[in-house]
Amino acid sequence: MDSIIIAAVTGVVSSVATIAAIKVDIGWIKQTQSDFKERLKLLENRLSVLEKNRVDSAS
């Protein structure tokens, strides 16, 4: 009987730890996506300026 209780407690603790790790990973992924989104906007703006300058210099 003791081994069943130990197994159940171990399973619950393992599940809680796994859920906590997944939540941390999801938070990290969201932050990384946000950082990439900001970098992409910056690059798009820089490209737009370069394209505008190229068109203006060609005229």
Summary of the structure (lengths in Angstrom):
residues: 59
radius of gyration: 25.5
end to end distance: 86.6
largest distance: 86.6
contacts: 111
relative contact order: 0.06
helix: 97%
strand: 0%
